[in-house]
Amino acid sequence: MNSPTDEQAALIRITLEGRKISYPDRYDQENLLNLHKAKMSLEQVINLLSQ
């Protein structure tokens, strides 16, 4: 799986810090965070299954 772009990483970092941006960009911010969480969960599952 690829790493997020610099812009996506910045949106994830802002969200994890608890800051919100204005609409309609907030939708993208929340969507990127959800995708990032899903990616992290999938990576954990893959690591557990490969042990």
C-alpha positions in Angstrom: 0.0 0.0 0.0 1.2 3.4 -0.8 1.9 6.2 1.7 -0.3 9.3 1.7 0.8 12.3 -0.3 2.1 15.3 1.6 -1.3 17.0 1.4 -3.1 13.9 2.6 -0.6 13.5 5.4 -1.1 17.1 6.5 -4.9 16.6 6.5 -4.5 13.4 8.6 -2.2 15.2 11.0 -4.6 18.2 11.4 -7.4 15.8 12.1 -5.5 13.8 14.7 -4.7 17.1 16.4 -8.4 17.7 16.7 -8.5 20.7 14.4 -11.3 21.0 11.8 -11.2 22.7 8.4 -14.1 24.4 6.7 -16.6 22.7 4.5 -16.5 21.3 1.8 -12.9 20.4 2.5 -13.9 18.9 5.9 -15.6 16.0 4.0 -12.3 15.2 2.3 -10.5 15.5 5.6 -12.8 13.1 7.4 -12.8 10.7 4.4 -9.0 10.6 4.3 -8.8 10.0 8.0 -11.2 7.0 7.7 -9.2 5.6 4.8 -6.0 6.0 6.8 -7.5 4.2 9.8 -8.7 1.4 7.5 -5.2 1.1 6.0 -3.6 0.9 9.4 -6.1 -1.8 10.5 -5.5 -3.9 7.3 -1.7 -3.6 7.9 -2.2 -4.9 11.4 -4.3 -7.9 10.2 -1.7 -8.7 7.5 1.1 -8.6 10.1 -0.9 -10.9 12.4 -1.7 -13.4 9.7 1.9 -13.5 8.5 3.3 -14.5 11.9 
